[in-house]
Amino acid sequence: MKKNILYRMIRRSIAGITLATLCAASVFAEDVAPDLAATVESNGISLDTVWMLLAAMLVFFMQPGFALVEAGFTRTKNTANILMKNFLDFMLGSMLFFFIGFGVMFGCDGAGFLGCPNFGDLSFLDNGLPTEGFLVFQTVFCATAATIVSGAMAERTKFHMYLVYTILISVLIYPISGHWTWGGGFLMAAGGWLENTVGATFHDFAGSTIVHSVGGWVALVGAAILGPRIGKYSKDGKSKAIPGHNLTIAALGVFILWFGWFGFNPGSQLAASGEENRVAISHVFLTTNLAACAGGFFALLTAWFKYSKPSLSLTLNGVLAGLVGITAGCDAVSPWGSIIVGAVCGILMVFSVEFIDKVLKIDDPVGASSVHGTCGFAGTLLTGLLATDGGLFYGGGASLFLAQLIGALIIGVWAAGMGYVIFKGLDLIFGIRTAKRVEEEGLDIYEHGETAYNI
């Protein structure tokens, strides 16, 4: 009897302890759950921020890539001038974009022709990520658009006139067209003018048009107004080659740009946390690399067939052409689609360089107009054909293709038109071209008082 009573007492005690433990655990879980959810969310934002800033570092590293490509494709006597302009683009452009351009691009929630100048105040924007980090990421894109023009107008432009251009593209040309697109304006806004007109919004994931074509069209207009370098064309109008001084550093520059593009395109996802984001950035990495490889390889084959030699310089620009072309739809096309984009842009670049040089008689020493302008435009249109969701070749109808065509044309006309107004105005008032003696002897000594090479 005593054993049974003792057994019942022990069993009841265990049951009571278990019940009390479960109640305490339930209360603890209720207290911890919100804290755990908040911690997970905070860690996700932190990961996204680190990814965005890492991508910004990679895009910044493209700046020396551009400097080396431009310097290698031009002559020794102008190397210091080329390098200085690439430093100027980033130094001055960063301060101006922080002070005015950032607000013009992202202010006013996409409403109107342009946003609201922020004058250094960053409190106007809250997109879930630290505004300072997002500003840095957008700044390196602005610097990329600005530096494209440097190569096309190389070896004969007054340095202080180039400084004026850098100011205007950083606070006016790039931010305004950026406002129409990434800033939530009428080309990309859901329910905006373009979607209501053709049934789709403009798609430019990382900037084939918004960054590269803007720089490319301004470069083409600037080079046309500036005129060709002395000795580029004979009296009968025949084009004569003016070789760059160092294809080795040009090749190194292309490798650096290729590497930096892995921040340019995947970084535009602006997030790395969660399954959706990690799959997206991995896909963009793959399509970016495949397009670069196809662009370089098909440019090589085209040059080999056309000129009987596999040209290194055209192959280098072919890699860049593939990268520029895929930038619009790197998130939207399949891996096979990215190879098609790269191949088309690599081939098109070769013919574009010849057309601009021999038919239009515009002297572009590095082929910037073809690589960034022509291939940026082509890649944007190819997205409308090859996007797996909505592309014409995938049964999506013509809506996306029309949106791509209209958006690219509007931005192209804006960039070329503003480039003409700026460079023509500067040329009429001040003159943007250096004196004949300065051009013949080199800009390094006359513009900067020093040379890049002292042997």
LINHU-V896752 format. One record per residue. N is the residue number from 1. NEAR is the number of other ideal C-beta (glycine too) atoms within 12 Angstrom. D_CENTER is the distance of its C-alpha to the mean C-alpha in Angstrom with 2 decimals. Layout:
BEGIN
<<N;NEAR;D_CENTER> <N;NEAR;D_CENTER>>
END
This chain:
BEGIN
<<1;7;86.87> <2;8;85.43> <3;9;82.91> <4;10;81.73> <5;11;81.38> <6;12;79.43> <7;13;77.17> <8;14;76.44> <9;14;75.70> <10;14;73.23> <11;14;71.52> <12;14;71.21> <13;14;69.87> <14;14;67.17> <15;14;66.25> <16;14;66.08> <17;14;63.94> <18;14;61.55> <19;14;61.37> <20;14;60.77> <21;14;58.02> <22;14;56.29> <23;14;56.55> <24;14;55.14> <25;15;52.27> <26;14;51.52> <27;13;51.48> <28;14;49.31> <29;15;46.80> <30;13;46.62> <31;12;45.86> <32;14;43.34> <33;15;41.37> <34;12;39.57> <35;14;38.82> <36;15;37.52> <37;13;35.25> <38;13;33.92> <39;14;33.36> <40;16;31.47> <41;17;29.21> <42;16;28.69> <43;17;27.89> <44;24;25.32> <45;24;23.55> <46;20;23.86> <47;23;22.33> <48;32;19.35> <49;29;18.97> <50;22;19.29> <51;32;16.68> <52;38;14.14> <53;28;15.17> <54;26;15.22> <55;39;11.61> <56;36;10.93> <57;23;13.24> <58;33;11.53> <59;42;8.19> <60;33;10.80> <61;30;12.52> <62;44;9.96> <63;40;11.53> <64;30;14.85> <65;37;13.48> <66;49;12.47> <67;38;15.84> <68;37;17.79> <69;46;16.56> <70;48;17.36> <71;40;20.57> <72;38;21.72> <73;44;21.39> <74;46;23.37> <75;35;26.88> <76;27;28.37> <77;32;29.65> <78;44;26.24> <79;36;24.49> <80;30;25.05> <81;42;23.70> <82;48;20.40> <83;37;20.12> <84;34;21.18> <85;45;18.57> <86;37;15.75> <87;27;17.68> <88;35;18.25> <89;43;14.67> <90;35;14.14> <91;23;17.73> <92;32;18.33> <93;45;14.95> <94;29;15.28> <95;23;18.81> <96;38;18.31> <97;43;15.50> <98;32;17.86> <99;24;20.81> <100;30;19.86> <101;45;16.27> <102;43;15.82> <103;34;18.98> <104;38;18.25> <105;45;15.13> <106;38;16.76> <107;31;20.43> <108;24;23.19> <109;20;21.95> <110;30;20.15> <111;19;23.38> <112;18;23.91> <113;19;22.06> <114;30;20.35> <115;33;20.57> <116;25;23.00> <117;26;22.35> <118;28;22.83> <119;18;24.21> <120;18;23.25> <121;17;24.64> <122;24;22.45> <123;14;25.19> <124;23;24.11> <125;28;21.55> <126;12;22.49> <127;24;20.26> <128;18;22.06> <129;30;20.03> <130;22;20.80> <131;24;19.42> <132;20;19.10> <133;29;16.84> <134;32;14.62> <135;34;14.59> <136;31;13.55> <137;41;10.59> <138;45;9.47> <139;37;10.64> <140;40;8.47> <141;49;5.35> <142;50;8.11> <143;46;9.23> <144;51;6.44> <145;55;7.24> <146;52;10.75> <147;55;11.25> <148;55;10.61> <149;53;13.90> <150;49;15.82> <151;49;16.48> <152;49;17.58> <153;52;20.01> <154;49;21.16> <155;46;24.86> <156;41;26.33> <157;44;24.63> <158;28;26.41> <159;32;24.60> <160;23;25.60> <161;32;24.35> <162;44;20.87> <163;28;21.23> <164;27;22.02> <165;48;18.96> <166;43;16.72> <167;29;18.68> <168;33;18.33> <169;46;14.60> <170;43;14.21> <171;36;16.98> <172;37;17.19> <173;49;14.90> <174;54;11.49> <175;47;13.32> <176;40;15.70> <177;47;13.61> <178;43;11.57> <179;38;15.14> <180;42;16.05> <181;44;13.51> <182;39;12.16> <183;37;15.08> <184;27;17.56> <185;38;18.56> <186;30;20.41> <187;40;17.81> <188;32;17.03> <189;24;20.10> <190;17;22.75> <191;15;25.75> <192;26;23.86> <193;22;24.66> <194;32;22.55> <195;25;23.82> <196;16;27.31> <197;20;27.11> <198;24;25.92> <199;20;26.11> <200;34;22.48> <201;33;19.36> <202;45;16.07> <203;46;13.81> <204;47;10.02> <205;38;9.37> <206;46;5.68> <207;48;4.69> <208;57;6.64> <209;55;8.63> <210;52;7.58> <211;50;4.94> <212;54;6.14> <213;51;9.59> <214;51;10.20> <215;51;10.00> <216;52;11.82> <217;45;14.55> <218;50;15.23> <219;49;15.55> <220;43;17.96> <221;39;20.04> <222;48;20.22> <223;44;21.39> <224;28;23.87> <225;33;25.37> <226;38;25.56> <227;26;27.41> <228;32;27.60> <229;34;28.53> <230;23;32.28> <231;19;33.55> <232;26;30.65> <233;21;32.91> <234;13;36.65> <235;7;39.15> <236;8;39.15> <237;14;35.37> <238;14;34.70> <239;24;31.42> <240;18;31.96> <241;21;29.62> <242;27;28.71> <243;17;27.66> <244;34;25.33> <245;26;27.25> <246;25;25.72> <247;25;23.99> <248;19;24.45> <249;30;21.98> <250;38;19.59> <251;26;19.90> <252;22;19.41> <253;40;16.18> <254;42;14.91> <255;27;16.20> <256;31;14.44> <257;44;11.00> <258;34;12.09> <259;27;13.19> <260;37;10.20> <261;44;8.14> <262;35;10.84> <263;38;9.54> <264;46;5.84> <265;51;7.50> <266;37;10.98> <267;46;10.33> <268;41;9.10> <269;33;12.78> <270;36;13.72> <271;30;17.06> <272;32;19.01> <273;27;22.58> <274;19;24.69> <275;12;25.01> <276;16;22.60> <277;24;19.63> <278;20;20.64> <279;18;21.07> <280;27;17.72> <281;35;15.68> <282;22;18.09> <283;29;17.58> <284;38;13.80> <285;32;14.52> <286;27;17.04> <287;46;15.32> <288;49;12.34> <289;29;15.08> <290;32;17.38> <291;52;15.10> <292;46;14.45> <293;29;18.23> <294;37;19.20> <295;48;17.12> <296;43;18.78> <297;27;22.14> <298;37;22.48> <299;47;21.44> <300;32;24.15> <301;23;26.66> <302;34;26.01> <303;29;26.48> <304;20;29.51> <305;17;31.05> <306;19;30.34> <307;21;31.21> <308;9;33.36> <309;15;31.29> <310;22;28.27> <311;28;26.14> <312;26;24.11> <313;38;21.92> <314;41;21.11> <315;35;20.58> <316;45;18.03> <317;52;16.10> <318;47;16.79> <319;45;15.01> <320;55;11.81> <321;55;12.63> <322;51;13.03> <323;54;9.76> <324;61;7.96> <325;62;10.75> <326;58;10.74> <327;55;7.31> <328;53;9.19> <329;50;12.32> <330;50;12.00> <331;37;14.05> <332;38;16.38> <333;44;17.64> <334;26;20.21> <335;25;20.05> <336;19;22.11> <337;36;19.90> <338;42;16.89> <339;31;19.27> <340;32;20.14> <341;49;16.60> <342;45;16.09> <343;37;19.60> <344;38;19.37> <345;52;16.27> <346;46;17.95> <347;37;21.14> <348;37;19.81> <349;51;18.04> <350;40;21.50> <351;30;23.25> <352;40;20.72> <353;45;21.11> <354;27;24.85> <355;22;24.94> <356;34;23.11> <357;32;25.26> <358;21;28.60> <359;13;28.76> <360;23;26.80> <361;21;27.81> <362;34;24.56> <363;41;24.05> <364;49;20.51> <365;42;21.25> <366;47;18.12> <367;49;17.24> <368;49;13.94> <369;46;14.99> <370;47;15.67> <371;54;12.79> <372;53;9.99> <373;51;12.37> <374;44;14.79> <375;52;12.90> <376;55;10.06> <377;46;13.20> <378;47;15.11> <379;59;12.83> <380;54;12.78> <381;40;16.56> <382;45;17.15> <383;52;15.89> <384;43;18.78> <385;33;21.10> <386;41;20.26> <387;38;19.29> <388;24;22.18> <389;23;22.71> <390;30;23.26> <391;31;22.30> <392;25;24.92> <393;23;25.86> <394;22;26.44> <395;14;28.87> <396;25;26.69> <397;20;27.83> <398;21;26.04> <399;27;24.67> <400;40;21.12> <401;31;20.96> <402;27;22.31> <403;41;19.85> <404;47;16.93> <405;31;18.86> <406;32;19.80> <407;45;16.47> <408;45;14.77> <409;24;17.91> <410;34;18.11> <411;48;14.67> <412;38;15.34> <413;22;18.79> <414;36;17.68> <415;46;15.31> <416;34;17.93> <417;22;20.75> <418;30;19.65> <419;45;18.84> <420;25;22.37> <421;22;24.00> <422;33;22.56> <423;40;23.19> <424;21;26.42> <425;19;27.68> <426;28;27.03> <427;26;28.61> <428;14;31.66> <429;12;32.24> <430;20;31.44> <431;21;30.48> <432;33;27.10> <433;29;28.42> <434;34;30.28> <435;16;33.97> <436;14;35.09> <437;12;36.59> <438;25;33.47> <439;32;31.38> <440;19;34.10> <441;20;34.63> <442;32;31.06> <443;40;28.95> <444;31;29.15> <445;24;32.76> <446;24;32.96> <447;33;29.78> <448;24;29.67> <449;13;33.16> <450;18;32.12> <451;23;30.87> <452;28;28.53> <453;19;31.34> <454;10;34.94> <455;5;37.32>>
END
